[in-house]
Structure formats: C-alpha cells, structure tokens
Amino acid sequence: MMKFGLVGLGWPGQQHIQAIENHSEIMELTAVCDADESKLNNWSGTYPTFSSINDFFANGEMDAVILAVPHHLHEPLAIQALNNGKHVLVEKPMARTSQECSNMIEAAEANNRTLMIAQNWRYTPWCIAAKKIIQSGELGKIQAVRTEWLLNFRDSFPKGSWIYNGELAGGGAITSLAIHNVDALRFIIGEVTEIFTQALYTDDWSTNKAENWAMCQLKFRNGAIGHLFTGYTPYNPPEHEVLYVYGDQGTLFFGEYQNERGLWICSETRKDKEKYEKVDSNQYAKKLHQHPQTNQILHFYESIKSVKRPETDGIEASKTIRLVEMMYESSNKHKNVNV
Ligand SMILES: NC(=O)c1ccc[n+]([C@@H]2O[C@H](COP(=O)([O-])OP(=O)(O)OC[C@H]3O[C@@H](n4cnc5c(N)ncnc54)[C@H](O)[C@@H]3O)[C@@H](O)[C@H]2O)c1
C-alpha cells in the first residue's frame, strides 16, 4: 500500500481524496492537513488530521504528499516535502515563476523523489482522445486553434481571497484558470513560438497585477495560429471551457453541441463528411476513468513505483509556467514576444 498525505481541503483536495478512495486496493490516505480547523471536522473520524504543516510532516505517516494549497505555498511546501523524503504531487499551476519551478526541480533531484504537477487535462479522456486523433492525421494539417475558459470565481472565492492577489497567485485568469488551456495546447498542438497578449484589470477585487481578462494570439512551431481567451470574473458566462482545432481535412472541438457536452468531430474520413459526430473517448483512451484525478493519481503511483518520469513532471510543467510568464511579458510590453 502506498501512503498519501494531503494538504489543503478545498474542492481540488476533495477530488484527490475521491481519487485515492477509487484505488483503495493499492493506496491509502494516511494524513490530512488544513490550516483551517473547521475544514478538518468532516474528515477527523476517517483520517488522521493535522492543522499544522510541521506537525503533519513530523507525525504523519506517508510516502507521498499531495499539495492542494494557494499558489504562493506550492514552492515552499513542495521543497519541505521533498526534503522530508516524500514524493510530491502539486496542484496546478506548478508555481508562480520559473525560478520557483527550478527550485522545486532541484529539490526533487537532490532528494531523488518524484515531482508531478496536477495538470489534470492531460489525464482527462477527451483531451487524450483529441491528441490521439490529431496525431493520427485525421484532421490533416492543423491550421488554427481556439481555446477559451470563462468562469466566475466570485461564486467560489470571496472578495479579499488570495486568488485575486497577483503577488500570492502569480497572476490572474491565465495563471489560475487558463493554465489548463495553455498546458493542453502544448500537449495537443505542440510548442508555441510567438505570443501577443492583451490583459485587462477591471475592478477592486483584483490587486497586484491579477488580470480579470486576457486574450492571447499564438503561433505554433507547426505553423498553426491560435487564440486563447479567458476571464475569471465574467457575468454569468453561457460557455465555460472550449477547445476548437481546425485542420485542412477536418474540425474537432470540445464543447457543447446539440445540448450535449463532449468532443465532436467532422472530417473527410468519417461516413458523413458534413455532420458532426460525438467522439467516444473510450475508443482512444481505453481503461481511463471519467474522473481525471483518478487517472492522475494512478499515473503518479505508477511513476513512483516504476521510477519513471511522470507525463507532467517538474521539467515539463515548468515549460507551461515559462510560457505564461511570456504571455505576461507580452502584455506588459504591449508587443509580440518570441519564445
Ligand atoms: N485541478 C483543478 O481543476 C483545480 C481546480 C481548482 C483549484 N485548483 C488548484 O488547487 C490549489 C488550491 O486551490 P483551492 O481552490 O482549493 O483554494 P482554497 O483557498 O479554496 O483552498 C486551499 C486550502 O488550503 C488550506 N491552506 C492554506 N494555507 C495552508 C497552510 N499553510 N497549511 C495547510 N493548509 C493550508 C486552506 O485552509 C484551504 O482549505 C490551487 O493551486 C488551485 O489553483 C485546481
């Protein structure tokens, strides 16, 4: 049995608990920590709980630690865990800056431990299916991509929360929300070579350069152009996360169509070349769970067991952070940035 400790009992922390419980034959949760004691009450009868991080590391029994805490704590807590000899799975974004990412990678290497980042789109069936379809060549040459994520954080985070403070969060909507899209673009389409970003700061909820809205034009190494649009304070947005991929022989998109959310495709090779068909992700991503965090924790477990680098190890995830830094650099300088 592999023993896991969890720090942070917000929504993502609870997804990790569910993921561990879904693999109860090979892993168990043996320590839970949250600085907010009221959050521990729900779990205190089920798991050993700790309200202090030092107590958690000193007295908790665990092989690996999952960190689901505010962004400014990712680097120090990951390093503390690694120096305590634990493997680490840390929530997205890996950290606030690429310097923090380098420090985490260094600590993982020095302690010979696995460091993985929870970029969970890469463990989501539709995302894996999209990558496989594009790799198969069904869409032909990829020419353009459009991705968006609009979500009103005010429904989940009150005014004054760390998430609206660019210093603590490392940025605004791109860092806290569209980091999923940025990472998925690198995963599905490939590396970005050129960026132009416009960001907008609209209200008194956000401080220290936490952008409410951002729009990025992208150029990819494979020649495709792309568009990323995000906002974390939209008024009741009708759409949430979407991804459209346009090739010269087909179009693929994840989003809502005919009242159904999913991955849709229309291509030269399908029976009806004019009609959108819903993709059965299981055809491309067999044995995957519909709950991304369940696939993710299994990958973390298997990477530790087999001493292999995880898909989203520190080096890979830090490239996504570097790209985000360049998006902000472009917005600050009001000009194109070559990657
Ligand atoms: N993968 C996803 O889909 C997804 C979704 C939402 C959030 N996240 C990420 O998960 C992380 C946490 O986000 P959240 O929404 O849960 O934030 P949150 O503020 O709701 O919760 C974080 C939890 O950490 C606890 N905490 C804070 N400081 C602590 C400390 N020093 N020691 C112990 N506990 C401490 C808080 O009390 C809180 O319960 C962030 O990195 C966020 O970006 C990921």
The ligand as an ORCA input file, in Angstrom:
! r2SCAN-3c Opt
* xyz 0 1
  N      -7.025     20.957    -10.971
  C      -8.124     21.681    -10.865
  O      -9.070     21.506    -11.624
  C      -8.178     22.731     -9.812
  C      -9.382     23.364     -9.506
  C      -9.391     24.339     -8.525
  C      -8.211     24.700     -7.890
  N      -7.041     24.068     -8.236
  C      -5.768     24.433     -7.579
  O      -5.728     23.816     -6.270
  C      -4.998     24.659     -5.367
  C      -5.886     25.034     -4.191
  O      -6.996     25.729     -4.658
  P      -8.373     25.818     -3.827
  O      -9.422     26.230     -4.793
  O      -8.573     24.576     -3.050
  O      -8.001     27.004     -2.846
  P      -8.679     27.295     -1.422
  O      -8.174     28.589     -0.968
  O     -10.151     27.065     -1.516
  O      -8.185     26.089     -0.512
  C      -6.900     25.821     -0.171
  C      -6.926     25.108      1.185
  O      -5.602     25.154      1.689
  C      -5.653     25.491      3.071
  N      -4.402     26.111      3.453
  C      -3.963     27.354      3.158
  N      -2.747     27.576      3.719
  C      -2.409     26.440      4.344
  C      -1.275     26.032      5.095
  N      -0.237     26.852      5.304
  N      -1.267     24.785      5.623
  C      -2.299     23.960      5.447
  N      -3.410     24.291      4.744
  C      -3.450     25.497      4.195
  C      -6.836     26.431      3.199
  O      -7.335     26.486      4.517
  C      -7.819     25.816      2.211
  O      -8.678     24.883      2.826
  C      -4.535     25.833     -6.211
  O      -3.277     25.542     -6.723
  C      -5.554     25.912     -7.323
  O      -5.111     26.560     -8.497
  C      -7.018     23.094     -9.149
*
